[in-house]
Amino acid sequence: MRGTRLPDSRGTRLPDRRGTRLPDSRGTRLPDISFSAWRASDGTVGDNPNEASDMTHLANDLDAFWMPFTANRQFKQTPRLMVSADGMYYQSHDGRQILDGVAGLWCCNAGHNRRKIVEAVQKSVATLDFAPTFQMAHPQAFTLANRLTALAPDGMDHAFFCNSGSEAVDSALKMALAYHRARGEGTRTRFIGRERGYHGVGFGGISVGGIVNNRKHFALLPGVDHLRHTHDPARNAFSLGQPEHGAEFADELERLITLHDAGNIAAVIVEPVAGSTGVLIPPRGYLQKLREICDRHGILLIFDEVITGFGRLGTAFAAQRFGVTPDLITAAKGVTNGTVPMGVVLAKSELYQTITEAAPSHSIEFFHGYTYSAHPLACAAALASLEIYEEEDLFARVGLIEAHWQKRLHDLAGLPHVIDLRNLGLIGAIELAPRPGAPGSRAYDAFVACYEQGLLVRVTGDIIALSPPLIIETAEIDQLFDRLAGVLSTLQ
């Protein structure tokens, strides 16, 4: 019923603000606050850190939370806590302003504390706190699906909702299998991922992913092989934007197809820009070659755009910047500006129709979904986020500041231990020479030193990754790289 019109229930349009720019107060100290409870000025204990006046520390305050992707013992000796955020800045528990150089975790593309999003979520929770989407629905789910498919590359006319990038990847892998089975090619069950790829932490995602530490402790799905990664520092170090060399790495796919036979391969999955492994920019022509090879052999191509989606490269999706349309796109993070968990798979019409039309009339066509698929709060946050992106033209804004971003990043060349710099859109990476016998320690020390200087960065191995909110001003870009340069200049 694609032609059916549903009422637009996005809610009343409310005044917006980008967030107040706060002065640099790195030296200011707030009263210490408890990690287990916040003691208000009147002596009562509650859960509001803004009312904290003194600290009540229990021996096991930090023990209960098993933190993800964290050295728990190390962190809990000297914790770094964020208690509020606004615009481009976090506020730490000790009263310092932290310039957000990574959009939270690649997700707060429009910055923090956006009034339009806050009020949309508040209205939603007071109006429709939950609605099932198994044999039921609510209007905002359809409104959002139409908004997203309008942003997507041509022909990607269907949106399937979940709760994270990890779930989006597992959903897309299932769609690929269901598609080939519906076409009578049920032998196509094998997936091709890529070394150093990151596709979330579900069993499907770590199986097609290629980051060793995410895989080595866990049983993996059978029937998965991997392309080589595209990192080639001998030829491409310090490239401005896309590297010139490496399109031929896509030819590795032909070898794997010969090994496994095309009739056994369901899909190839890659990140257009590999983010979590340390920002690997695709060589010119590489993604185009992958698309051509997949087409030639009837293999689906999946783009994992959890990081690159929603403006990071100056377009709604990286597929549009590179001019390559996959069969499936996985997205999350920026879809709600990080405020409410949500993931989405965007699918080509031919794939959707093949799966749905193969099922008997009145039966469920795709036995997959989640309790919180298209949760009303997530839909409200996503619709408000998309309005901000459109009203402030944030995707196009990336193109206006990309050159300055690139220049300031590459100004770091020549600083101690810097062995490569990589960038595209509003993404950057600084690769550092590892310390003998202690890989990762140099970048981690840089991460801690940056935080102490009022700057939040992300590290993976000995690579510092940057991806600030798209609202960042030129002066804030300068501030970010000035602080980073100061840290790198004294790094041992």
Kinemage of the C-alpha trace (Angstrom):
@kinemage 1
@onewidth
@group {chain A} dominant
@subgroup {mainchain}
@vectorlist {calphas} color= white
{ca met a 1} P 0.000 0.000 0.000
{ca arg a 2} L 2.770 2.349 -0.956
{ca gly a 3} L 0.261 4.787 -2.391
{ca thr a 4} L -1.761 5.101 0.828
{ca arg a 5} L -1.450 8.509 2.484
{ca leu a 6} L -1.232 8.586 6.253
{ca pro a 7} L -1.647 11.647 8.419
{ca asp a 8} L 1.574 13.496 9.186
{ca ser a 9} L 1.945 13.111 12.928
{ca arg a 10} L 5.381 14.568 13.380
{ca gly a 11} L 3.997 17.003 15.861
{ca thr a 12} L 3.909 20.763 16.217
{ca arg a 13} L 6.936 22.600 14.861
{ca leu a 14} L 8.849 24.115 17.720
{ca pro a 15} L 11.534 26.765 17.893
{ca asp a 16} L 15.011 25.354 17.584
{ca arg a 17} L 18.453 26.245 18.823
{ca arg a 18} L 21.836 24.878 17.972
{ca gly a 19} L 22.999 25.004 21.523
{ca thr a 20} L 24.703 27.746 23.468
{ca arg a 21} L 28.422 28.217 22.859
{ca leu a 22} L 30.049 28.055 26.264
{ca pro a 23} L 33.304 29.743 27.253
{ca asp a 24} L 36.411 27.643 27.700
{ca ser a 25} L 36.366 26.784 31.380
{ca arg a 26} L 38.882 23.980 31.499
{ca gly a 27} L 40.359 25.355 34.699
{ca thr a 28} L 37.021 25.711 36.542
{ca arg a 29} L 36.214 23.075 39.134
{ca leu a 30} L 32.740 22.106 40.250
{ca pro a 31} L 32.117 20.463 43.611
{ca asp a 32} L 32.937 16.761 43.584
{ca ile a 33} L 29.943 14.550 42.973
{ca ser a 34} L 29.190 10.980 43.894
{ca phe a 35} L 29.296 8.216 41.335
{ca ser a 36} L 26.520 6.327 43.094
{ca ala a 37} L 24.149 9.098 44.154
{ca trp a 38} L 23.856 12.848 43.921
{ca arg a 39} L 23.537 14.710 47.202
{ca ala a 40} L 21.524 17.876 46.840
{ca ser a 41} L 22.348 21.081 48.670
{ca asp a 42} L 19.605 20.403 51.195
{ca gly a 43} L 21.177 17.076 52.126
{ca thr a 44} L 18.724 14.837 50.280
{ca val a 45} L 20.031 12.206 47.919
{ca gly a 46} L 18.634 11.892 44.406
{ca asp a 47} L 19.593 11.203 40.838
{ca asn a 48} L 20.157 14.761 39.606
{ca pro a 49} L 23.882 15.528 39.149
{ca asn a 50} L 23.142 19.221 38.637
{ca glu a 51} L 22.116 19.448 42.283
{ca ala a 52} L 25.315 17.859 43.594
{ca ser a 53} L 27.190 19.675 46.323
{ca asp a 54} L 29.361 17.039 47.966
{ca met a 55} L 30.578 13.525 47.404
{ca thr a 56} L 29.429 10.338 49.046
{ca his a 57} L 31.793 7.658 47.741
{ca leu a 58} L 31.056 3.975 48.246
{ca ala a 59} L 33.796 1.391 47.779
{ca asn a 60} L 31.999 -0.326 44.923
{ca asp a 61} L 30.414 2.726 43.287
{ca leu a 62} L 31.768 1.882 39.827
{ca asp a 63} L 31.806 -1.913 40.004
{ca ala a 64} L 28.257 -2.688 38.916
{ca phe a 65} L 28.529 -1.234 35.409
{ca trp a 66} L 30.448 -3.632 33.138
{ca met a 67} L 31.536 -1.067 30.573
{ca pro a 68} L 31.637 -1.923 26.847
{ca phe a 69} L 34.879 -1.724 24.832
{ca thr a 70} L 36.647 -0.355 27.927
{ca ala a 71} L 39.619 -1.324 30.077
{ca asn a 72} L 37.325 -1.457 33.103
{ca arg a 73} L 39.988 -1.742 35.823
{ca gln a 74} L 42.052 1.074 34.375
{ca phe a 75} L 39.060 3.374 33.802
{ca lys a 76} L 37.622 2.926 37.275
{ca gln a 77} L 40.858 4.079 38.884
{ca thr a 78} L 40.593 7.476 37.142
{ca pro a 79} L 37.087 7.769 35.662
{ca arg a 80} L 36.073 10.287 33.022
{ca leu a 81} L 32.379 11.138 33.387
{ca met a 82} L 30.188 13.396 31.268
{ca val a 83} L 27.260 14.990 33.101
{ca ser a 84} L 25.755 17.273 30.449
{ca ala a 85} L 26.173 18.360 26.833
{ca asp a 86} L 25.202 21.355 24.734
{ca gly a 87} L 26.099 22.333 21.190
{ca met a 88} L 29.707 21.338 20.516
{ca tyr a 89} L 30.635 20.684 24.146
{ca tyr a 90} L 30.382 18.151 26.939
{ca gln a 91} L 30.577 19.102 30.598
{ca ser a 92} L 32.691 16.743 32.696
{ca his a 93} L 31.959 15.706 36.264
{ca asp a 94} L 34.792 17.936 37.468
{ca gly a 95} L 33.318 21.019 35.803
{ca arg a 96} L 35.406 21.266 32.616
{ca gln a 97} L 34.201 21.903 29.083
{ca ile a 98} L 35.182 19.192 26.617
{ca leu a 99} L 35.103 20.019 22.900
{ca asp a 100} L 33.449 17.069 21.183
{ca gly a 101} L 35.758 15.944 18.384
{ca val a 102} L 33.904 12.699 17.652
{ca ala a 103} L 30.174 13.601 17.733
{ca gly a 104} L 29.724 11.475 20.832
{ca leu a 105} L 30.516 8.187 19.106
{ca trp a 106} L 30.096 9.158 15.442
{ca cys a 107} L 26.403 9.846 16.108
{ca cys a 108} L 25.531 13.397 17.294
{ca asn a 109} L 25.816 14.954 13.827
{ca ala a 110} L 23.717 18.003 14.680
{ca gly a 111} L 25.431 18.608 18.011
{ca his a 112} L 24.042 18.142 21.495
{ca asn a 113} L 20.885 19.236 23.270
{ca arg a 114} L 18.892 20.196 20.181
{ca arg a 115} L 15.626 21.651 21.373
{ca lys a 116} L 13.600 20.384 18.420
{ca ile a 117} L 14.661 16.799 19.168
{ca val a 118} L 14.229 17.122 22.922
{ca glu a 119} L 10.702 18.450 22.619
{ca ala a 120} L 9.735 15.913 19.935
{ca val a 121} L 10.781 13.067 22.242
{ca gln a 122} L 9.047 14.647 25.227
{ca lys a 123} L 5.846 14.997 23.241
{ca ser a 124} L 6.081 11.441 21.960
{ca val a 125} L 6.550 9.824 25.348
{ca ala a 126} L 3.531 11.738 26.648
{ca thr a 127} L 1.394 10.813 23.631
{ca leu a 128} L 2.420 7.328 22.512
{ca asp a 129} L 5.074 5.737 24.678
{ca phe a 130} L 5.054 2.414 22.814
{ca ala a 131} L 3.245 0.728 19.961
{ca pro a 132} L 3.914 -2.742 18.528
{ca thr a 133} L 4.875 -3.102 14.874
{ca phe a 134} L 4.092 -6.816 14.564
{ca gln a 135} L 0.785 -6.852 12.647
{ca met a 136} L 0.239 -3.313 13.986
{ca ala a 137} L 1.855 0.075 13.421
{ca his a 138} L 1.752 3.784 14.186
{ca pro a 139} L 1.759 6.692 11.718
{ca gln a 140} L 5.229 8.029 12.524
{ca ala a 141} L 6.835 4.776 11.391
{ca phe a 142} L 5.452 5.254 7.885
{ca thr a 143} L 6.263 8.963 7.881
{ca leu a 144} L 9.860 8.247 8.819
{ca ala a 145} L 10.232 5.427 6.301
{ca asn a 146} L 9.108 7.769 3.530
{ca arg a 147} L 11.450 10.535 4.685
{ca leu a 148} L 14.410 8.167 4.764
{ca thr a 149} L 13.762 6.591 1.386
{ca ala a 150} L 13.454 10.078 -0.095
{ca leu a 151} L 17.012 10.765 1.152
{ca ala a 152} L 18.381 7.430 -0.027
{ca pro a 153} L 19.881 6.695 -3.460
{ca asp a 154} L 17.343 6.206 -6.232
{ca gly a 155} L 15.583 2.866 -6.130
{ca met a 156} L 16.091 2.260 -2.406
{ca asp a 157} L 12.428 2.617 -1.583
{ca his a 158} L 11.971 0.511 1.560
{ca ala a 159} L 13.093 0.933 5.165
{ca phe a 160} L 13.251 -1.784 7.838
{ca phe a 161} L 13.708 -0.527 11.409
{ca cys a 162} L 15.734 -1.976 14.250
{ca asn a 163} L 17.647 -0.573 17.226
{ca ser a 164} L 21.321 -0.335 16.330
{ca gly a 165} L 23.925 -0.721 13.639
{ca ser a 166} L 24.666 -4.246 14.826
{ca glu a 167} L 21.029 -5.236 14.403
{ca ala a 168} L 20.874 -3.488 11.034
{ca val a 169} L 23.790 -5.598 9.779
{ca asp a 170} L 22.282 -8.879 10.964
{ca ser a 171} L 18.960 -7.849 9.408
{ca ala a 172} L 20.627 -7.068 6.079
{ca leu a 173} L 22.432 -10.422 6.032
{ca lys a 174} L 19.107 -12.181 6.596
{ca met a 175} L 17.516 -10.148 3.806
{ca ala a 176} L 20.252 -11.232 1.417
{ca leu a 177} L 19.659 -14.892 2.238
{ca ala a 178} L 15.883 -14.516 1.979
{ca tyr a 179} L 16.195 -12.757 -1.385
{ca his a 180} L 18.247 -15.503 -3.023
{ca arg a 181} L 16.025 -18.233 -1.563
{ca ala a 182} L 12.936 -16.453 -2.910
{ca arg a 183} L 14.574 -16.416 -6.354
{ca gly a 184} L 15.208 -20.144 -6.227
{ca glu a 185} L 18.933 -19.775 -5.519
{ca gly a 186} L 19.017 -21.115 -1.990
{ca thr a 187} L 22.625 -22.252 -2.409
{ca arg a 188} L 23.742 -18.629 -2.143
{ca thr a 189} L 24.530 -18.621 1.586
{ca arg a 190} L 28.120 -17.417 1.737
{ca phe a 191} L 29.134 -13.862 2.662
{ca ile a 192} L 32.252 -11.911 1.770
{ca gly a 193} L 33.419 -9.294 4.261
{ca arg a 194} L 36.722 -7.453 4.414
{ca glu a 195} L 39.771 -7.471 6.650
{ca arg a 196} L 39.678 -4.646 9.208
{ca gly a 197} L 35.954 -4.190 8.564
{ca tyr a 198} L 33.630 -3.401 11.463
{ca his a 199} L 29.977 -4.417 11.246
{ca gly a 200} L 28.832 -4.344 14.838
{ca val a 201} L 29.007 -6.992 17.513
{ca gly a 202} L 26.244 -9.467 16.626
{ca phe a 203} L 27.416 -12.912 15.549
{ca gly a 204} L 26.679 -12.044 11.945
{ca gly a 205} L 28.524 -8.752 12.218
{ca ile a 206} L 31.678 -10.135 13.805
{ca ser a 207} L 31.722 -12.995 11.309
{ca val a 208} L 31.722 -10.727 8.248
{ca gly a 209} L 33.830 -8.167 10.128
{ca gly a 210} L 37.598 -8.310 10.067
{ca ile a 211} L 38.866 -6.817 13.339
{ca val a 212} L 40.793 -9.538 15.154
{ca asn a 213} L 39.939 -8.655 18.756
{ca asn a 214} L 36.220 -8.597 17.942
{ca arg a 215} L 36.431 -12.135 16.554
{ca lys a 216} L 39.063 -14.185 18.333
{ca his a 217} L 37.143 -14.991 21.540
{ca phe a 218} L 33.870 -16.059 19.919
{ca ala a 219} L 32.501 -18.795 17.674
{ca leu a 220} L 31.828 -17.391 14.207
{ca leu a 221} L 29.310 -18.157 11.501
{ca pro a 222} L 30.518 -20.621 8.871
{ca gly a 223} L 30.610 -19.773 5.186
{ca val a 224} L 32.320 -16.370 5.422
{ca asp a 225} L 35.434 -15.182 3.608
{ca his a 226} L 37.189 -11.819 3.495
{ca leu a 227} L 38.674 -9.425 0.986
{ca arg a 228} L 42.001 -7.848 1.857
{ca his a 229} L 41.836 -4.379 3.387
{ca thr a 230} L 42.619 -1.281 1.331
{ca his a 231} L 45.283 0.284 3.573
{ca asp a 232} L 48.447 0.849 1.536
{ca pro a 233} L 50.664 3.367 3.359
{ca ala a 234} L 53.662 2.658 1.126
{ca arg a 235} L 51.811 4.263 -1.801
{ca asn a 236} L 49.063 6.325 -0.163
{ca ala a 237} L 50.387 7.852 3.070
{ca phe a 238} L 49.323 11.463 3.658
{ca ser a 239} L 46.773 11.387 0.821
{ca leu a 240} L 44.424 14.345 0.563
{ca gly a 241} L 40.987 12.745 0.367
{ca gln a 242} L 40.693 9.518 -1.614
{ca pro a 243} L 43.985 7.742 -2.311
{ca glu a 244} L 45.039 7.373 -5.940
{ca his a 245} L 46.300 3.805 -5.607
{ca gly a 246} L 44.443 0.608 -4.721
{ca ala a 247} L 41.392 0.187 -6.987
{ca glu a 248} L 42.914 -3.140 -8.005
{ca phe a 249} L 42.330 -4.489 -4.484
{ca ala a 250} L 38.715 -5.031 -5.559
{ca asp a 251} L 39.940 -7.676 -8.015
{ca glu a 252} L 40.490 -9.927 -5.002
{ca leu a 253} L 36.737 -10.491 -5.146
{ca glu a 254} L 37.103 -12.278 -8.482
{ca arg a 255} L 39.570 -14.690 -6.886
{ca leu a 256} L 37.176 -15.459 -4.024
{ca ile a 257} L 34.332 -15.973 -6.479
{ca thr a 258} L 36.468 -18.469 -8.404
{ca leu a 259} L 37.291 -20.232 -5.133
{ca his a 260} L 33.740 -20.480 -3.782
{ca asp a 261} L 31.675 -20.228 -7.008
{ca ala a 262} L 29.308 -17.329 -7.555
{ca gly a 263} L 26.305 -19.620 -7.125
{ca asn a 264} L 27.211 -20.003 -3.447
{ca ile a 265} L 27.758 -16.323 -2.565
{ca ala a 266} L 24.860 -14.218 -1.272
{ca ala a 267} L 26.446 -10.816 -0.662
{ca val a 268} L 29.531 -8.691 -0.204
{ca ile a 269} L 29.466 -6.274 2.731
{ca val a 270} L 31.857 -3.336 3.180
{ca glu a 271} L 31.987 0.053 4.847
{ca pro a 272} L 32.385 2.731 2.159
{ca val a 273} L 34.788 4.388 4.605
{ca ala a 274} L 36.072 1.963 7.236
{ca gly a 275} L 35.686 3.899 10.488
{ca ser a 276} L 36.252 1.860 13.622
{ca thr a 277} L 39.451 0.288 12.343
{ca gly a 278} L 41.036 3.727 12.043
{ca val a 279} L 39.494 5.586 9.074
{ca leu a 280} L 40.481 3.818 5.848
{ca ile a 281} L 39.408 5.885 2.837
{ca pro a 282} L 38.516 3.858 -0.292
{ca pro a 283} L 40.929 4.254 -3.210
{ca arg a 284} L 39.543 5.964 -6.285
{ca gly a 285} L 37.559 3.479 -8.367
{ca tyr a 286} L 37.564 0.730 -5.719
{ca leu a 287} L 33.886 0.816 -4.795
{ca gln a 288} L 32.889 1.138 -8.453
{ca lys a 289} L 34.847 -2.042 -9.200
{ca leu a 290} L 33.153 -3.934 -6.381
{ca arg a 291} L 29.751 -2.918 -7.774
{ca glu a 292} L 30.685 -4.069 -11.284
{ca ile a 293} L 31.953 -7.451 -10.091
{ca cys a 294} L 28.890 -8.067 -7.922
{ca asp a 295} L 26.590 -7.220 -10.831
{ca arg a 296} L 28.461 -9.542 -13.127
{ca his a 297} L 27.980 -12.495 -10.788
{ca gly a 298} L 24.515 -11.820 -9.333
{ca ile a 299} L 25.893 -11.022 -5.866
{ca leu a 300} L 24.274 -8.407 -3.625
{ca leu a 301} L 26.351 -5.461 -2.413
{ca ile a 302} L 25.735 -4.159 1.121
{ca phe a 303} L 27.102 -0.807 2.307
{ca asp a 304} L 27.470 -0.462 6.063
{ca glu a 305} L 26.819 3.279 6.494
{ca val a 306} L 26.335 3.346 10.241
{ca ile a 307} L 29.154 5.903 10.436
{ca thr a 308} L 28.991 7.572 7.008
{ca gly a 309} L 25.218 8.008 6.860
{ca phe a 310} L 23.507 11.359 7.508
{ca gly a 311} L 25.987 13.867 6.224
{ca arg a 312} L 29.390 12.735 7.407
{ca leu a 313} L 30.791 12.957 3.854
{ca gly a 314} L 28.652 15.887 2.701
{ca thr a 315} L 25.799 13.795 1.292
{ca ala a 316} L 22.966 11.925 2.945
{ca phe a 317} L 24.821 8.650 2.360
{ca ala a 318} L 28.333 7.816 1.213
{ca ala a 319} L 26.787 5.915 -1.693
{ca gln a 320} L 25.804 9.268 -3.174
{ca arg a 321} L 29.228 10.835 -2.710
{ca phe a 322} L 30.916 7.899 -4.454
{ca gly a 323} L 28.207 7.449 -7.091
{ca val a 324} L 27.770 3.762 -6.247
{ca thr a 325} L 24.343 2.393 -5.302
{ca pro a 326} L 24.366 -0.815 -3.261
{ca asp a 327} L 21.439 -3.209 -2.889
{ca leu a 328} L 21.182 -2.659 0.875
{ca ile a 329} L 22.347 0.124 3.187
{ca thr a 330} L 22.636 -0.288 6.950
{ca ala a 331} L 22.425 2.904 9.005
{ca ala a 332} L 22.003 4.030 12.622
{ca lys a 333} L 23.731 6.623 14.846
{ca gly a 334} L 22.976 9.903 13.054
{ca val a 335} L 19.430 8.878 12.168
{ca thr a 336} L 18.301 10.094 15.614
{ca asn a 337} L 21.333 12.307 16.284
{ca gly a 338} L 22.290 9.732 18.900
{ca thr a 339} L 19.418 10.638 21.223
{ca val a 340} L 17.378 7.411 21.052
{ca pro a 341} L 18.735 4.078 19.790
{ca met a 342} L 17.595 3.250 16.255
{ca gly a 343} L 18.892 1.365 13.253
{ca val a 344} L 17.542 1.004 9.729
{ca val a 345} L 18.124 -1.091 6.641
{ca leu a 346} L 17.342 0.579 3.325
{ca ala a 347} L 16.529 -1.857 0.539
{ca lys a 348} L 16.084 -1.716 -3.202
{ca ser a 349} L 12.522 -2.237 -4.420
{ca glu a 350} L 13.476 -5.317 -6.437
{ca leu a 351} L 14.800 -7.035 -3.309
{ca tyr a 352} L 11.760 -6.129 -1.221
{ca gln a 353} L 9.298 -7.195 -3.892
{ca thr a 354} L 11.077 -10.482 -4.564
{ca ile a 355} L 10.882 -11.464 -0.898
{ca thr a 356} L 7.319 -10.303 -0.304
{ca glu a 357} L 5.832 -11.687 -3.527
{ca ala a 358} L 7.369 -15.121 -2.998
{ca ala a 359} L 5.300 -15.677 0.134
{ca pro a 360} L 1.713 -16.948 0.096
{ca ser a 361} L -0.978 -14.302 0.260
{ca his a 362} L -1.814 -13.092 3.796
{ca ser a 363} L 1.293 -14.758 5.286
{ca ile a 364} L 4.288 -13.117 6.934
{ca glu a 365} L 6.870 -12.635 4.212
{ca phe a 366} L 10.017 -12.068 6.305
{ca phe a 367} L 10.220 -13.743 9.709
{ca his a 368} L 12.400 -11.195 11.411
{ca gly a 369} L 12.004 -8.103 13.591
{ca tyr a 370} L 12.448 -6.603 17.027
{ca thr a 371} L 10.131 -5.586 19.854
{ca tyr a 372} L 11.345 -2.010 19.513
{ca ser a 373} L 11.390 -1.781 15.714
{ca ala a 374} L 10.210 1.758 14.823
{ca his a 375} L 9.764 2.669 18.488
{ca pro a 376} L 7.649 5.859 18.705
{ca leu a 377} L 10.316 7.775 20.639
{ca ala a 378} L 13.003 6.803 18.149
{ca cys a 379} L 10.778 7.816 15.246
{ca ala a 380} L 10.079 11.172 16.872
{ca ala a 381} L 13.783 11.772 17.434
{ca ala a 382} L 14.625 10.723 13.882
{ca leu a 383} L 12.003 12.943 12.266
{ca ala a 384} L 13.171 15.930 14.305
{ca ser a 385} L 16.795 15.164 13.420
{ca leu a 386} L 15.996 14.996 9.715
{ca glu a 387} L 14.219 18.352 9.975
{ca ile a 388} L 17.315 19.929 11.530
{ca tyr a 389} L 19.578 18.436 8.870
{ca glu a 390} L 17.312 19.871 6.170
{ca glu a 391} L 16.571 23.268 7.735
{ca glu a 392} L 20.230 23.992 8.458
{ca asp a 393} L 21.490 22.302 5.282
{ca leu a 394} L 24.042 20.459 7.378
{ca phe a 395} L 24.987 17.887 4.733
{ca ala a 396} L 25.968 20.601 2.254
{ca arg a 397} L 27.702 22.490 5.047
{ca val a 398} L 30.304 19.736 5.217
{ca gly a 399} L 31.390 20.652 1.703
{ca leu a 400} L 31.895 24.261 2.773
{ca ile a 401} L 34.262 23.447 5.652
{ca glu a 402} L 35.898 20.275 4.300
{ca ala a 403} L 38.875 22.114 2.750
{ca his a 404} L 39.683 23.918 6.004
{ca trp a 405} L 39.273 20.647 7.924
{ca gln a 406} L 41.660 18.922 5.520
{ca lys a 407} L 44.259 21.700 5.736
{ca arg a 408} L 44.286 21.780 9.528
{ca leu a 409} L 44.544 17.997 9.713
{ca his a 410} L 47.483 17.870 7.310
{ca asp a 411} L 49.209 20.690 9.170
{ca leu a 412} L 50.001 17.948 11.722
{ca ala a 413} L 52.422 16.309 9.295
{ca gly a 414} L 55.926 16.413 10.671
{ca leu a 415} L 54.921 16.289 14.335
{ca pro a 416} L 56.570 13.555 16.406
{ca his a 417} L 55.464 9.980 15.674
{ca val a 418} L 52.905 10.969 12.991
{ca ile a 419} L 53.264 8.410 10.166
{ca asp a 420} L 50.038 9.017 8.220
{ca leu a 421} L 47.085 11.409 7.957
{ca arg a 422} L 43.787 10.499 6.284
{ca asn a 423} L 40.620 12.476 5.626
{ca leu a 424} L 37.370 12.674 3.693
{ca gly a 425} L 34.327 14.822 4.378
{ca leu a 426} L 34.319 15.622 8.080
{ca ile a 427} L 36.357 12.564 9.073
{ca gly a 428} L 40.036 12.539 9.943
{ca ala a 429} L 42.674 10.142 11.222
{ca ile a 430} L 46.162 10.560 12.639
{ca glu a 431} L 48.193 7.356 12.630
{ca leu a 432} L 51.064 7.227 15.121
{ca ala a 433} L 54.123 4.994 15.117
{ca pro a 434} L 53.582 2.295 17.769
{ca arg a 435} L 55.875 1.990 20.751
{ca pro a 436} L 58.042 -1.131 20.588
{ca gly a 437} L 56.350 -3.893 22.525
{ca ala a 438} L 53.389 -1.697 23.515
{ca pro a 439} L 51.073 -1.199 20.524
{ca gly a 440} L 48.199 1.160 21.204
{ca ser a 441} L 49.766 2.790 24.242
{ca arg a 442} L 50.939 5.922 22.440
{ca ala a 443} L 47.503 6.746 21.019
{ca tyr a 444} L 45.857 5.975 24.359
{ca asp a 445} L 48.187 8.421 26.108
{ca ala a 446} L 47.264 10.993 23.465
{ca phe a 447} L 43.563 10.315 24.128
{ca val a 448} L 43.971 10.935 27.867
{ca ala a 449} L 46.112 14.036 27.294
{ca cys a 450} L 43.544 15.456 24.870
{ca tyr a 451} L 40.782 14.908 27.418
{ca glu a 452} L 42.847 16.721 30.034
{ca gln a 453} L 43.208 19.592 27.555
{ca gly a 454} L 39.441 19.756 26.991
{ca leu a 455} L 39.181 17.731 23.762
{ca leu a 456} L 37.401 14.421 23.162
{ca val a 457} L 38.942 12.200 20.468
{ca arg a 458} L 38.613 8.497 19.662
{ca val a 459} L 41.455 6.016 19.397
{ca thr a 460} L 41.767 2.564 17.907
{ca gly a 461} L 45.148 0.926 18.107
{ca asp a 462} L 47.638 3.718 17.451
{ca ile a 463} L 45.214 5.757 15.349
{ca ile a 464} L 43.403 8.885 16.544
{ca ala a 465} L 40.028 9.252 14.808
{ca leu a 466} L 38.073 12.495 14.470
{ca ser a 467} L 34.446 13.057 13.416
{ca pro a 468} L 32.991 16.188 15.037
{ca pro a 469} L 29.370 17.304 14.860
{ca leu a 470} L 28.540 18.855 11.497
{ca ile a 471} L 27.733 22.154 13.219
{ca ile a 472} L 31.398 22.762 14.051
{ca glu a 473} L 32.582 26.282 13.245
{ca thr a 474} L 35.900 27.180 11.629
{ca ala a 475} L 37.171 28.624 14.914
{ca glu a 476} L 36.322 25.358 16.661
{ca ile a 477} L 38.162 23.372 13.987
{ca asp a 478} L 41.187 25.548 14.731
{ca gln a 479} L 40.732 25.040 18.446
{ca leu a 480} L 40.486 21.280 17.993
{ca phe a 481} L 43.668 20.987 15.928
{ca asp a 482} L 45.589 23.495 18.054
{ca arg a 483} L 44.925 21.384 21.147
{ca leu a 484} L 45.714 18.174 19.311
{ca ala a 485} L 48.960 19.601 17.950
{ca gly a 486} L 49.967 20.650 21.443
{ca val a 487} L 49.418 17.133 22.730
{ca leu a 488} L 51.271 15.479 19.831
{ca ser a 489} L 54.204 17.881 20.157
{ca thr a 490} L 54.973 16.641 23.660
{ca leu a 491} L 53.916 12.998 23.262
{ca gln a 492} L 56.644 10.499 24.093
